[in-house]
Amino acid sequence: MAGMEPRQSLSESVAPAARRSAIVPIREVGARYRPQIAQHLLALGGHDRYLRFGYAANERQIRHYVDQLDFERDQVFGIFNRKLDLIAMAHVAYPADMAQLGFAEFGVSVAPQARGRGYGSRLFERAAMHAVNDGVKTLYIHALSENTAMLRIARRAGATVERQGSESEAHLTLPEASFSSRVGELLADQVGQVDYWLKTEASLAREVLATVQEVREAVREGRHKSAS
C-alpha cells in the first residue's frame, strides 16, 4: 500500500513493556470519573483537540464523546497528579464492527504541563497489556500524519504505520495472553490503586491541616480583638 512504512520487529513482548509502565502509576478509570475526563479534555487547546480527535472538537462535541463512553465495553486508563487531577488518559475502544474480529482502537491525550515524561508511551504499554489479556489480536491507532508524538509511540512498539495523505493508521499485532502478561496487569492495577489511595489520603491530610490553620488564625484574630 502506498505510504506504508516498514514494520519494525517486536523486540520484546507486551509483558516486559508493561512492567516498565508500573513505574508510572496508571489507574483504571470508571464511569464515576466522567467529570474529570471532561475537564481534562476540555482543558486541551484547539490544536491538541485537533490532534486527539482528528478535528477541532468544540465543547459540545467533547462532552458528547465523554457521555458516550461505554465503560462496560471499553477501557479507560488515567494518570493523576498529587492533587488528583487527571493529567493523562488513554481510551481502548472496541468498535462494534471490529471487536468480534479481535480489533481494538487506541487513543491518548496528555495535559500540556505533563508532557515530556513519557506518559503517552506508558499509557500505550498499559493499554496494550490489557488488550493482550482481553484477547485482542490487533491494536489500531488512527492519527493525523502531523501527530508525530503518537506515531512515534506506535513505531517504537513495533507497529506498522500506513500513511494516506493527512491521515495515518498504525496497527500493532499483539501476542497471545500469558501467565506473565496477566500477572503484569494485576501488578499494574495494584500499583495504580495504591498510588491513588495514597494521593487521596495526602489530599485529605492537606485539607485537614488547612482547616486547622484557618481555625488557629480565627482564634488569634479573636484574641487580638478581645485584647484591644
Secondary structure, 3 states (H helix, E strand, C coil): CCCECCCCCCCCCHHHHHHHHCCCCCEEECHHHHHHHHHHHHCCCHHHHHHHHCCCCCHHHHHHHHHCCCCCCCEEEEEECCCCCEEEEEEEECCCCCHHHCEEEEEEEECHHHCCCCHHHHHHHHHHHHHHHCCCCEEEEEEECCCHHHHHHHHHCCCEEEEECCEEEEEEECCCCCHHHHHHHHHHHHHHHHHHHHHHHHHHHHHHHHHHHHHHHHHHHHHHHHHC
